[in-house]
Amino acid sequence: MEEKPSPEPALECAVEFLEVLPLIMGSLHCEMRRETASKLTMAQFRVLTILNHQGTTSVTKIAKLMHLGLPATSKIIDGLVSSKAVIRRGDPADRRRVLLDISSRGRSELLATRAITHQHLAKLLAPLSEDNRTKLLEALRALRPIFVKLSPDIPDLPPPPADE
């Protein structure tokens, strides 16, 4: 029986990355919904993260940053406005434009959700050997500039302070 040559290392990484990423995101989504009183969806979490980083922002800019259409983005924002996590107001310079701000309630929900998610991930990663965790951290830090460069419109959010 003839052995197949192993795929190119970068391709092998790409295949594994694409297989594991949905599992990671699914786990995070479930944990966020299970553990947070606010019941933020992943999309709402992303909107709050953007607003927390960007400050006052338009619906159009959020839609662009999230790679979503305006109707889908507006629906996400409607839920956040209803829960008082986001403040929607008109732009004094252009009555047709809507501006959004994260509220203090939204910031609290974001930080609480982030902290819970950090703890969840830490528990999942704890069984890895110290050597594997170090390698994973190095790999993630190496990936960051690659994806930041590919997505210049998406803010490269610094890690939150340890006390968040």
C-alpha positions in Angstrom: 0.0 0.0 0.0 1.4 3.4 -1.0 1.5 6.1 1.6 0.1 9.5 0.8 2.6 12.3 1.2 1.8 14.5 4.2 0.2 17.8 3.2 2.2 21.0 3.2 2.6 22.2 6.9 0.8 25.5 6.3 -2.1 23.6 4.6 -2.2 21.1 7.4 -2.4 24.0 9.9 -5.2 25.7 7.8 -7.2 22.5 7.8 -6.9 22.0 11.5 -7.6 25.7 12.2 -10.8 25.6 10.2 -11.9 22.4 11.9 -11.2 23.6 15.5 -12.3 27.2 15.2 -16.1 26.5 15.0 -15.8 24.2 18.0 -14.1 26.9 20.0 -16.7 29.6 19.0 -19.6 27.2 19.7 -18.2 26.5 23.2 -17.8 30.3 23.8 -21.3 31.0 22.6 -22.9 28.4 24.7 -20.9 29.5 27.8 -21.8 33.1 27.2 -25.5 32.3 26.9 -25.5 29.9 29.9 -23.5 31.9 32.4 -24.5 35.5 31.8 -27.6 37.1 33.3 -27.7 39.4 30.2 -27.9 36.5 27.8 -25.8 38.3 25.2 -25.5 36.7 21.8 -22.1 36.5 20.2 -23.2 39.3 17.8 -24.3 41.5 20.6 -21.0 40.9 22.4 -19.2 42.0 19.3 -21.2 45.2 19.0 -20.6 46.1 22.6 -16.9 45.4 22.1 -16.7 47.7 19.1 -18.6 50.4 20.9 -16.5 50.1 24.0 -13.4 50.5 21.9 -14.6 53.0 19.3 -16.8 55.2 21.3 -19.7 56.9 19.5 -20.2 55.1 16.2 -22.8 54.9 13.4 -24.8 51.8 12.6 -23.2 51.8 9.2 -19.7 51.6 10.6 -20.7 48.8 13.0 -22.2 46.9 10.0 -19.0 47.3 8.1 -16.8 46.2 11.0 -19.0 43.1 11.5 -19.3 42.3 7.8 -23.1 42.4 8.1 -25.8 44.3 6.2 -27.6 47.2 7.7 -30.9 45.3 8.4 -29.1 42.5 10.4 -27.0 45.0 12.3 -30.0 47.2 13.1 -31.8 44.1 14.5 -28.8 43.3 16.8 -28.7 46.9 17.9 -32.5 47.1 18.5 -32.1 44.3 21.1 -29.2 46.1 22.8 -31.2 49.3 22.9 -34.2 47.5 24.3 -32.0 46.0 27.1 -30.5 49.5 27.7 -27.0 48.3 26.9 -26.7 50.7 24.0 -27.9 54.3 23.7 -29.2 55.4 20.2 -29.5 59.0 19.3 -29.6 61.2 16.3 -26.5 62.9 14.9 -26.9 66.7 15.6 -24.9 67.4 12.3 -27.1 65.1 10.2 -30.7 64.2 11.2 -30.7 61.1 9.0 -27.7 59.6 10.7 -28.1 57.5 13.9 -25.2 57.4 16.4 -24.7 54.7 19.1 -22.9 54.7 22.4 -22.4 51.9 24.9 -24.2 52.6 28.2 -22.8 52.0 31.6 -25.1 48.9 31.8 -23.7 47.7 28.4 -20.2 48.2 29.6 -20.9 46.3 32.8 -22.5 43.4 30.8 -19.5 43.4 28.4 -16.9 43.2 31.1 -18.9 40.6 33.1 -19.3 38.5 30.0 -15.6 38.9 29.1 -14.5 37.8 32.6 -16.8 34.7 32.5 -15.6 33.8 29.1 -11.9 34.2 30.1 -12.5 31.9 33.1 -14.3 29.4 30.9 -11.4 29.3 28.4 -8.9 29.1 31.2 -10.6 26.0 32.6 -10.7 24.4 29.1 -7.0 25.1 28.6 -5.8 24.1 32.1 -5.4 20.4 31.2 -2.9 21.3 28.5 0.7 20.9 29.6 2.6 24.1 30.5 4.7 23.6 27.3 1.6 23.3 25.1 -0.1 26.4 26.7 3.2 28.3 26.0 3.2 27.1 22.4 -0.5 28.0 22.0 0.1 31.5 23.4 3.1 32.0 21.1 1.0 30.8 18.1 -1.9 33.1 19.0 0.4 36.1 19.3 1.9 35.2 16.0 -1.5 35.1 14.4 -2.7 38.4 15.6 -0.6 40.7 13.3 -1.5 38.5 10.3 -5.3 38.9 10.8 -5.0 42.6 11.9 -3.2 43.3 8.6 -6.0 41.6 6.7 -8.7 43.4 8.5 -7.6 47.0 8.9 -11.1 48.3 9.6 -11.6 46.0 12.6 -10.0 47.4 15.7 -7.1 45.4 17.1 -8.4 45.4 20.6 -5.8 45.2 23.3 -6.4 42.6 26.0 -8.4 44.0 28.9 -6.6 44.8 32.1 -6.3 41.8 34.5 -8.8 43.3 36.9 -11.7 43.4 34.4 
